[in-house]
C-alpha cells in the first residue's frame, strides 16, 4: 500500500474535496476518455447521485462539474477565468474543452440532480455521458468521488484503483497498518518521516520531493494568511460572517499583556484553522488535509508550532507533513477519509490524527509516541456525524476544524507525557471508525438530512 504525500495533500479549491474537486477531476478524466474515443461527440450530459445530489448545490458540485467539462482542473484553477467561462456556457449552451470541438451542454437540462437513485459503489456517485448529433449516448462512464479529491471509475472501484496498482513498484517500507509501521521503524531505526521519505523517493527525486512539500506548506500558509486578512459574509445564503479576521486582530492586540489567560493559545489555534475553512467555504485555494472540509486542522497545528512553540524550525516542516501523510494513508487504506462514507469522524477525526502525529514528531516523539498521539486524536472524534446546515461547508464545519486542531495539540502533548505504551492501538481506533461509519445512518453522512442540518433554521 503506497499513498503519496501528494495524494494526501492536494492543492485544490473549496468548498469540498469530494463534492467540488472530485467532480471536476472526474469530468477531466471523462474528457480524456472522449479524446481517445473513435466516436465524434456532439453533446455532454451529467447526472449526480447520492450525496452529490443532496448537497451538490451547497458544495458547488454543479459548478465544478460544468467547469470540469469545460476543461478546468483544481490544480490550475483560475477564479476569474472560471467566472467568464460559466457566463459564456450559460449563454451559448456549449462547452469548448481543449482538443475537442465545441460540445452542446445546457446546464439547465444536461446537469441532473437525481435524488432517487443512489449508485451502489459509493455515496458520491456521478454518471457522465457523451451523445451524438441525434442525442444518442455514444460514451458513458460512472465515477465515484471517494474523498480527499480521489476519484475512481466503476471498474476501478470493483477491481482496484491506480493507487493500488502502483504497488507493482515496491517501496522499502510497505507498511499497511500502524503495527507494521512500528515494527519497521524498530527494525530499521528510522523515524516514521524517514521511512515515508524513503518510500516517496522511489517515485520522484529528492529535489522534486522537497519542492513539492515546500509548495504544500506555502499554499497552506498563504491560505491561513488570506483568511486572517479577509472579513465579510460567506456565500451560500446562511449569512455566516467570517470571524477569523476579527479574532486575530483582538489576539494581536492582547499580545504581551500580563493578564492574558493561558487558554488563549487555544484561540490562536482555532483562528488559524477557521481562517483556512472560511477560505474554503468561499471557494478559495486550499490544500486537502486530507479533505477540504477538514483542511484547517493540519495547517493550524503546524502554524501553531512554528509561531508559538520555542525551538520550532521551518527546516522540520517536511518531517511534520511526511509523518502526517503516513498516518493519513493508514486511515484511508483501512477505513475512510470521506464524510459521505463515515461521517465527520473520517474527515476532522482523520485530520486531527494526522496533525497530532506530525506535531508529536517535530516535538521529538518516538514512533510509538507518534502512533499514540494519532490514536488519542482519532479516538476522541469517533462517532462524529457530518451534518452541514444547508449542505454548506460552514456550520458546523468551520468551528469544528478549530476544535480539531486543539484536540490534535492536546493529543500530541499527552502522548509525549508517556513512553508510547498505551491501551488502544491506532489500528483498533481506525477499524472502529470504519465500523462506526458503516453502521451510521445515512442521514448523518453528508446528506444534510439529519443532525444540525435539520435542527437549525437555514433560511
HUNORRA-V669108 format. One record per residue. N is the residue number from 1. RES is the residue in one letter. SS is DSSP state (2 for helix, 1 for strand, 0 for the rest). OMEGA is omega in whole degrees, -180 to 180 (* if undefined). Layout:
n={N & N}
res={RES & RES}
ss={SS & SS}
omega={OMEGA & OMEGA}
This chain:
n={1 & 2 & 3 & 4 & 5 & 6 & 7 & 8 & 9 & 10 & 11 & 12 & 13 & 14 & 15 & 16 & 17 & 18 & 19 & 20 & 21 & 22 & 23 & 24 & 25 & 26 & 27 & 28 & 29 & 30 & 31 & 32 & 33 & 34 & 35 & 36 & 37 & 38 & 39 & 40 & 41 & 42 & 43 & 44 & 45 & 46 & 47 & 48 & 49 & 50 & 51 & 52 & 53 & 54 & 55 & 56 & 57 & 58 & 59 & 60 & 61 & 62 & 63 & 64 & 65 & 66 & 67 & 68 & 69 & 70 & 71 & 72 & 73 & 74 & 75 & 76 & 77 & 78 & 79 & 80 & 81 & 82 & 83 & 84 & 85 & 86 & 87 & 88 & 89 & 90 & 91 & 92 & 93 & 94 & 95 & 96 & 97 & 98 & 99 & 100 & 101 & 102 & 103 & 104 & 105 & 106 & 107 & 108 & 109 & 110 & 111 & 112 & 113 & 114 & 115 & 116 & 117 & 118 & 119 & 120 & 121 & 122 & 123 & 124 & 125 & 126 & 127 & 128 & 129 & 130 & 131 & 132 & 133 & 134 & 135 & 136 & 137 & 138 & 139 & 140 & 141 & 142 & 143 & 144 & 145 & 146 & 147 & 148 & 149 & 150 & 151 & 152 & 153 & 154 & 155 & 156 & 157 & 158 & 159 & 160 & 161 & 162 & 163 & 164 & 165 & 166 & 167 & 168 & 169 & 170 & 171 & 172 & 173 & 174 & 175 & 176 & 177 & 178 & 179 & 180 & 181 & 182 & 183 & 184 & 185 & 186 & 187 & 188 & 189 & 190 & 191 & 192 & 193 & 194 & 195 & 196 & 197 & 198 & 199 & 200 & 201 & 202 & 203 & 204 & 205 & 206 & 207 & 208 & 209 & 210 & 211 & 212 & 213 & 214 & 215 & 216 & 217 & 218 & 219 & 220 & 221 & 222 & 223 & 224 & 225 & 226 & 227 & 228 & 229 & 230 & 231 & 232 & 233 & 234 & 235 & 236 & 237 & 238 & 239 & 240 & 241 & 242 & 243 & 244 & 245 & 246 & 247 & 248 & 249 & 250 & 251 & 252 & 253 & 254 & 255 & 256 & 257 & 258 & 259 & 260 & 261 & 262 & 263 & 264 & 265 & 266 & 267 & 268 & 269 & 270 & 271 & 272 & 273 & 274 & 275 & 276 & 277 & 278 & 279 & 280 & 281 & 282 & 283 & 284 & 285 & 286 & 287 & 288 & 289 & 290 & 291 & 292 & 293 & 294 & 295 & 296 & 297 & 298 & 299 & 300 & 301 & 302 & 303 & 304 & 305 & 306 & 307 & 308 & 309 & 310 & 311 & 312 & 313 & 314 & 315 & 316 & 317 & 318 & 319 & 320 & 321 & 322 & 323 & 324 & 325 & 326 & 327 & 328 & 329 & 330 & 331 & 332 & 333 & 334 & 335 & 336 & 337 & 338 & 339 & 340 & 341 & 342 & 343 & 344 & 345 & 346 & 347 & 348 & 349 & 350 & 351 & 352 & 353 & 354 & 355 & 356 & 357 & 358 & 359 & 360 & 361 & 362 & 363 & 364 & 365 & 366 & 367 & 368 & 369 & 370 & 371 & 372 & 373 & 374 & 375 & 376 & 377 & 378 & 379 & 380 & 381 & 382 & 383 & 384 & 385 & 386 & 387 & 388 & 389 & 390 & 391 & 392 & 393 & 394 & 395 & 396 & 397 & 398 & 399 & 400 & 401 & 402 & 403 & 404 & 405 & 406 & 407 & 408 & 409 & 410 & 411 & 412 & 413 & 414 & 415 & 416 & 417 & 418 & 419 & 420 & 421 & 422 & 423 & 424 & 425 & 426 & 427 & 428 & 429 & 430 & 431 & 432 & 433 & 434 & 435 & 436 & 437 & 438 & 439 & 440 & 441 & 442 & 443 & 444 & 445 & 446 & 447 & 448 & 449 & 450 & 451 & 452 & 453 & 454 & 455 & 456 & 457 & 458 & 459}
res={X & X & X & X & X & X & X & X & X & X & X & X & X & X & X & X & X & X & X & X & X & X & X & X & X & X & X & X & X & X & X & X & X & X & X & X & X & X & X & X & X & X & X & X & X & X & X & X & X & X & X & X & X & X & X & X & X & X & X & X & X & X & X & X & X & X & X & X & X & X & X & X & X & X & X & X & X & X & X & X & X & X & X & X & X & X & X & X & X & X & X & X & X & X & X & X & X & X & X & X & X & X & X & X & X & X & X & X & X & X & X & X & X & X & X & X & X & X & X & X & X & X & X & X & X & X & X & X & X & X & X & X & X & X & X & X & X & X & X & X & X & X & X & X & X & X & X & X & X & X & X & X & X & X & X & X & X & X & X & X & X & X & X & X & X & X & X & X & X & X & X & X & X & X & X & X & X & X & X & X & X & X & X & X & X & X & X & X & X & X & X & X & X & X & X & X & X & X & X & X & X & X & X & X & X & X & X & X & X & X & X & X & X & X & X & X & X & X & X & X & X & X & X & X & X & X & X & X & X & X & X & X & X & X & X & X & X & X & X & X & X & X & X & X & X & X & X & X & X & X & X & X & X & X & X & X & X & X & X & X & X & X & X & X & X & X & X & X & X & X & X & X & X & X & X & X & X & X & X & X & X & X & X & X & X & X & X & X & X & X & X & X & X & X & X & X & X & X & X & X & X & X & X & X & X & X & X & X & X & X & X & X & X & X & X & X & X & X & X & X & X & X & X & X & X & X & X & X & X & X & X & X & X & X & X & X & X & X & X & X & X & X & X & X & X & X & X & X & X & X & X & X & X & X & X & X & X & X & X & X & X & X & X & X & X & X & X & X & X & X & X & X & X & X & X & X & X & X & X & X & X & X & X & X & X & X & X & X & X & X & X & X & X & X & X & X & X & X & X & X & X & X & X & X & X & X & X & X & X & X & X & X & X & X & X & X & X & X & X & X & X & X & X & X & X & X & X & X & X & X & X & X & X & X & X & X & X & X & X & X & X & X & X & X & X & X & X & X & X & X & X & X & X & X & X & X & X & X & X}
ss={0 & 0 & 0 & 0 & 2 & 2 & 2 & 2 & 0 & 0 & 1 & 1 & 1 & 0 & 0 & 0 & 2 & 2 & 2 & 2 & 2 & 2 & 2 & 2 & 2 & 2 & 2 & 2 & 2 & 2 & 2 & 2 & 2 & 2 & 2 & 0 & 0 & 0 & 0 & 0 & 0 & 0 & 1 & 1 & 1 & 1 & 1 & 1 & 1 & 1 & 2 & 2 & 2 & 2 & 0 & 0 & 0 & 0 & 0 & 0 & 2 & 2 & 2 & 2 & 2 & 2 & 2 & 2 & 2 & 0 & 0 & 0 & 0 & 0 & 0 & 0 & 0 & 0 & 2 & 2 & 2 & 2 & 2 & 2 & 2 & 2 & 2 & 2 & 2 & 2 & 2 & 2 & 0 & 1 & 1 & 0 & 0 & 0 & 0 & 0 & 0 & 0 & 1 & 1 & 0 & 0 & 2 & 2 & 2 & 2 & 1 & 1 & 1 & 1 & 0 & 0 & 0 & 0 & 0 & 0 & 0 & 0 & 0 & 1 & 1 & 1 & 1 & 1 & 1 & 1 & 1 & 0 & 0 & 0 & 0 & 0 & 1 & 1 & 1 & 1 & 1 & 1 & 1 & 1 & 1 & 1 & 1 & 0 & 0 & 1 & 1 & 1 & 1 & 2 & 2 & 2 & 2 & 2 & 2 & 0 & 0 & 2 & 2 & 2 & 2 & 2 & 2 & 2 & 0 & 0 & 0 & 0 & 0 & 0 & 0 & 0 & 0 & 2 & 2 & 2 & 2 & 2 & 2 & 2 & 2 & 2 & 2 & 2 & 0 & 0 & 0 & 2 & 2 & 2 & 2 & 2 & 2 & 2 & 2 & 2 & 0 & 0 & 0 & 0 & 0 & 2 & 2 & 2 & 2 & 2 & 2 & 2 & 2 & 2 & 2 & 2 & 2 & 2 & 2 & 2 & 2 & 2 & 2 & 2 & 2 & 2 & 2 & 2 & 2 & 0 & 0 & 0 & 1 & 0 & 0 & 0 & 0 & 0 & 0 & 0 & 1 & 0 & 0 & 2 & 2 & 2 & 2 & 2 & 2 & 2 & 2 & 2 & 2 & 2 & 0 & 0 & 0 & 0 & 0 & 0 & 0 & 0 & 0 & 2 & 2 & 2 & 2 & 2 & 2 & 2 & 2 & 2 & 2 & 2 & 2 & 2 & 2 & 2 & 2 & 2 & 2 & 0 & 0 & 0 & 1 & 1 & 1 & 0 & 0 & 0 & 0 & 0 & 0 & 0 & 2 & 2 & 2 & 2 & 2 & 2 & 2 & 2 & 2 & 2 & 2 & 2 & 2 & 2 & 0 & 0 & 0 & 0 & 0 & 2 & 2 & 2 & 2 & 2 & 2 & 2 & 2 & 2 & 2 & 2 & 2 & 2 & 2 & 2 & 2 & 2 & 2 & 2 & 2 & 2 & 0 & 0 & 0 & 0 & 2 & 2 & 2 & 2 & 0 & 2 & 2 & 2 & 0 & 2 & 2 & 2 & 2 & 2 & 2 & 2 & 2 & 2 & 2 & 2 & 2 & 2 & 2 & 2 & 0 & 0 & 0 & 0 & 2 & 2 & 2 & 2 & 2 & 2 & 2 & 2 & 2 & 2 & 2 & 2 & 2 & 0 & 0 & 0 & 0 & 0 & 0 & 1 & 0 & 0 & 2 & 2 & 2 & 0 & 0 & 0 & 0 & 0 & 2 & 2 & 2 & 2 & 2 & 2 & 2 & 2 & 2 & 2 & 2 & 2 & 2 & 2 & 2 & 2 & 2 & 2 & 2 & 2 & 0 & 0 & 0 & 0 & 0 & 0 & 0 & 0 & 0 & 2 & 2 & 2 & 2 & 2 & 2 & 2 & 2 & 2 & 2 & 2 & 2 & 2 & 2 & 0 & 0 & 2 & 2 & 2 & 1 & 0 & 0 & 0 & 0 & 0 & 0 & 2 & 2 & 2 & 2 & 0 & 0 & 0 & 0}
omega={176 & 171 & -176 & 172 & -179 & 167 & -179 & -179 & -180 & 173 & -178 & -177 & 177 & 11 & -174 & 177 & -178 & -176 & 179 & -180 & -177 & 178 & 178 & 177 & 179 & 179 & 178 & 178 & 180 & 177 & 176 & 177 & -179 & 179 & -179 & -176 & 177 & -177 & 176 & -178 & 177 & -177 & 179 & 172 & 178 & 173 & -179 & -173 & 176 & -178 & 177 & 178 & -173 & -178 & -175 & -179 & 180 & 180 & 180 & 179 & 179 & 179 & -178 & 180 & 179 & -179 & 177 & 178 & 176 & 176 & 179 & 176 & -179 & -174 & -176 & -173 & 177 & -173 & -178 & 179 & 179 & 179 & 178 & -179 & -180 & 179 & 180 & -179 & -180 & 180 & -175 & -176 & 175 & 176 & -177 & 180 & -179 & 177 & 179 & 174 & 177 & -175 & 179 & 176 & 178 & -178 & -178 & -174 & -175 & 174 & -170 & 172 & -177 & -177 & -176 & -173 & 172 & -178 & -171 & -172 & -175 & -180 & 179 & -177 & 175 & 178 & 179 & -176 & 166 & -176 & 177 & -176 & 179 & -179 & 179 & -179 & 178 & 179 & -179 & 176 & 176 & -180 & 174 & 176 & -164 & 176 & 177 & -178 & 177 & 180 & 175 & 173 & 177 & -178 & 179 & 179 & -178 & -173 & 179 & -177 & 178 & 179 & 178 & -180 & 180 & 179 & 174 & 176 & -172 & 175 & -175 & -179 & -173 & -178 & 179 & 178 & 178 & 179 & 177 & 179 & -179 & 177 & -179 & 177 & 180 & -178 & -176 & -175 & -178 & 173 & 177 & 179 & 180 & 177 & 179 & 179 & 179 & 177 & -179 & -177 & 174 & -172 & 179 & -178 & -178 & -178 & -180 & 179 & -178 & 179 & 180 & 178 & 179 & 180 & 178 & -178 & -180 & 179 & 177 & -177 & 178 & 180 & 176 & -176 & 178 & -180 & 179 & -175 & -171 & 178 & 174 & -177 & 179 & 180 & 173 & 175 & 178 & -178 & 176 & -179 & 172 & -178 & -175 & -178 & -176 & 178 & 180 & 178 & 179 & 179 & 179 & 180 & -178 & -177 & 178 & 179 & -178 & -176 & -179 & -179 & 180 & -177 & 177 & 178 & 176 & 179 & 176 & 179 & -179 & -177 & 176 & -179 & -180 & 177 & 179 & -174 & 170 & 174 & 178 & -179 & 180 & 179 & -178 & 180 & 180 & 173 & 175 & -174 & 3 & 179 & 176 & -179 & 178 & -171 & -174 & -170 & -177 & 179 & 179 & 179 & 179 & 178 & 176 & -179 & -177 & -171 & -171 & -176 & 179 & 177 & 179 & -178 & 179 & -179 & -178 & 177 & 178 & 179 & 178 & -173 & 177 & 178 & 179 & -180 & 178 & 179 & 178 & 178 & 177 & -180 & -178 & -178 & -173 & 179 & -178 & 170 & -175 & 176 & 179 & 178 & -170 & -180 & -175 & 174 & -179 & -179 & -180 & 177 & 178 & -180 & 179 & 178 & 179 & -178 & 179 & 179 & 180 & -179 & 179 & -178 & -177 & 175 & 174 & -178 & 170 & 176 & 179 & 178 & 176 & 179 & 178 & 179 & 179 & -179 & -180 & -178 & -179 & -177 & -175 & 166 & -177 & 178 & -177 & -177 & 175 & -171 & -176 & 179 & -179 & 179 & -179 & -179 & -175 & -180 & 6 & -165 & -174 & 178 & -177 & 176 & 177 & 179 & 176 & 178 & 178 & 178 & -180 & 179 & 178 & -180 & 179 & -179 & 178 & -179 & -179 & 176 & 179 & -178 & 179 & 177 & -179 & -168 & -175 & 177 & 176 & 179 & 179 & 179 & 179 & 179 & 177 & 177 & 178 & -179 & 179 & 178 & 179 & -178 & -175 & 177 & -176 & -176 & 177 & -178 & 171 & 175 & -175 & 179 & -179 & 176 & -179 & -177 & -180 & -179 & 178 & 177 & -177 & 177 & *}
